[in-house]
Amino acid sequence: MAQACLYYTAQEVMEILGVSRAKAYKLVRELNEELAAKGYIITAGKVPKKFLAERLYGMTV
């Protein structure tokens, strides 16, 4: 049984928010820095869906 993906890629963030690729990568990088500061393990170029939803007003997973 396949598990649903827990992360958005920068490409998916770009499509969801309707921003440029550079802006999407910058946002993913900033969110990952925030997670790293809290002691979480991060994956470059990806952001957890749940965390993105928490940080963006009105977004649900």
Secondary structure, 3 states (H helix, E strand, C coil): CCCCCCEEEHHHHHHHHCCCHHHHHHHHHHHHHHHHHCCCCCCCCEEEHHHHHHHCCCCCC
